[in-house]
């Protein structure tokens, strides 16, 4: 089964069995959002972004997230996730 939706102005179809999630922010994101998504069997955090240099990389190492970015405004990083 696949789910079709629009993200960032682009229409995408993704597998319904696993949602790729990108988290912006390492404060609330690190304390609540990343652990919650990581605990869900149908979600995977694949990217994290922070405005504080180094914080995204720290969270990526801590939670085994494949992509880390120091600027949430960097447009291309959004291609890594569905939500």
KAVEN-V574843 format. One record per backbone hydrogen bond with DSSP energy under -0.5 kcal/mol. CO is the residue of the C=O (numbers start at 1). NH is the residue of the N-H. E is the energy in kcal/mol with one decimal. If there is no record, write none. Layout:
co-><CO	CO>
nh-><NH	NH>
e-><E	E>
//
This chain:
co-><1	3	5	7	10	12	14	15	18	19	19	20	20	21	21	23	23	27	28	28	29	32	33	34	35	36	37	40	42	44	44	46	47	48	49	51	52	52	54	55	56	57	58	59	60	60	61	67	69	71	73	74	75	76	77	78>
nh-><16	14	12	10	7	5	3	18	20	21	44	82	83	46	47	25	49	31	32	33	34	36	37	38	39	40	40	43	19	21	46	67	23	69	25	53	55	56	58	59	60	61	62	63	64	65	64	48	50	74	75	77	78	79	80	81>
e-><-2.4	-2.7	-3.1	-2.1	-2.8	-2.5	-2.8	-0.9	-0.5	-0.5	-2.6	-2.6	-1.9	-2.6	-1.2	-0.6	-2.3	-1.8	-3.0	-1.3	-3.5	-1.9	-2.8	-2.7	-1.6	-0.7	-0.9	-1.3	-2.8	-2.9	-0.6	-0.9	-2.4	-2.3	-3.6	-0.7	-1.9	-0.6	-2.1	-2.4	-2.5	-2.3	-2.3	-2.6	-0.8	-2.2	-0.5	-1.5	-2.1	-1.6	-0.7	-1.0	-1.4	-1.5	-1.6	-1.0>
//
